[in-house]
């Protein structure tokens, strides 16, 4: 009797050397879902005939209907090479930029990434984004060039032209790798055809090739050309028999992606900032199953039957059901009620799982994505998982029936758990609830799921742009007084310099609170940003791109109040004094303070108002302004329509950045205000006869034009129902 897949998975998961934790990532419509279907088919988990049609890892009805991956999905499969079995824990990730948060979180769980590109389109903006997300987490890439059949059948390229195209595409991928990979690994991690870290093929026709595979099996490039130029309609099918996609790709994964024990030796110092010489540090570096249990949650799924399932990566120790656990972000205990492994797309309940695996657990209801769960009490958590883009579009949402309001509030909390890139603001006093998301499609999907899956009928407002508050100059010292008049704090607000802001964006400096000098951060601020060592050593907090400095000297009680100060610093950064919009690129310095000697007189009720008023006063004295979100956008359209595209850009306050021609296609790069982008896709299609496409390259915030400052602020204040008395210092 054949061994069941779940039994094979449980047997192999105990041997870390034979485990590979990988993700598939790509730009939208590059064939990723068909590709993953073929991997499952090759592992015997679905029929070959359904591969590419079943969309096996697109579980939600809206994914099937829209034909796009919205949620990342985990699957475990077994792959044998010359009789030796390997466990492949695979996460399929979304390709659409609006759902890129799932890609970011998935990268914490894996050690390797299959970066998939279309042979005809090459490296696109989202390709670059997902590759950057992988490299920031020290996830090693390999490359699969898909849709090679289109180069032969549709474009009718010669072998020489195809080779030139592949070389260019590989070079573009390696440029990104070299730019984000540290030290000696720059060259080690680049991909190349000769060593087999590049494969190419057709997921649609279920074949793939790499140079090592071609050499081993005596397959030539001429056979590929012949298969698609033959007069026989099905000649290409021979390729799927000679070089099945799953075999070539998974061989590449096993040969070139690291096992968890190897990967954690270089990944842990990047994503965990505890003492590497401690017992915890040593077990994490080795992925030691005998060490303390460390589990990082990367996804939460609310299952109607099983409740909340927290999925993620087990970095050390053993996960056992029934064990008492501790949630280090939520700062509370919990009990692991069930442990799951992934048998294909289904969850299987098991008693325990050793480190190095991707698993699910039930029972830790307070866990959010990014949470570090440990056994044996509190520990240093893994660094926060930060998405590369901020939510810039909002919708007000309310229940159609007043009686559904309590249910809606609970559902919105669930939504934020399932997708942390959706930021939910719940104002139980005013009744205004806001959903902040990545774009119109993102919010449309969330709204639809609230109605169809959560069972709450809701109505929403038209899309709203989320602005940012910033300052133009350095303020004078602003005083904040406690209600009892016994404590006085003095703050300065000023713009954060571009170099430091960039270092935070690129994760060279990690967000969070710093109780003492952080030598790595000091080095970056000193060497790359031109800061003096003393000021760099006094950074005490980084929150949403804003920085807090302790500039005091000789204040005995400062360490006792610093957590309270940082609490309120974060609170003000979430809602600035100009229009209660989030703050960006601010540097707040505590210059001096006069504190009561008795701790009872400097508790939270006294310190919070003093800090809040002082920071808000400093901001108002630093010439505050609104910044608007802008998106650097790549637009492709036939050359005949370039004039229409230019008109469309200028009509939306856009800034033309670049224009290039490739054959009969013009590629335009433009910087567009998000506030002007509602309805953009429809207008672009109309202006280009349905042949224009666009994709997001990057996101930034810039000062809103002076003539719009007062108007936009007024609209924000009116929409939020804010009294002018509650704004300002």
Protein Blocks (a to p, Z undefined) as FASTA:
>chain_A
ZZdfklmmmmmmmmmklgccddddddehilpmmmmmmmmmmnopacfklgojlommlmbf
klmmnopafbdcdddddddeehiacddddddddfbfklmmmmmmmmmmpmbdcddddfkl
opafklmmmmmmmmmnopacddddehklmmmmmnopafklmmmmmmmmmmmmmmmmmmmm
ghjllmmmpccfklopaccddfklopacdfklmmmnopafklmmmmmmpmbfklmmmmmm
mmgfklmmmmmmmmmpccfklmmmmmmmmmpccdfkbmklmmmmnopakbccddddfbdc
ddfklopadddddfbhjddehiacddfklopadddfbdcddehjbccddfbdcehiacdd
ehiambcghiacdehiaaddddddddfbdcfbdcddddfblklmmmmmmmmmmmmmmmmm
bccdddfknopacdddfbfklmmmmmmmmmmmnopacdddddddddddddfbdcdddddd
dfklpaccddddddddfklmmmmmnomaccdddfbdcfklmmmmmmmnopafklmmmpcb
deehiacddfbghiaklmmmmmmmmmmmmmmmmmcfklopacehiacddfbdcddfblkl
mcfklmmmmmmmmmmmmmmmnopadddddddddddddfklmmmmmmmmmmnopacfbdcd
ehjaccddddddfklmgoklmmmmmmnnopaccddfbdcdddddfklmmmmmmmmmmmno
pafklgcZZ
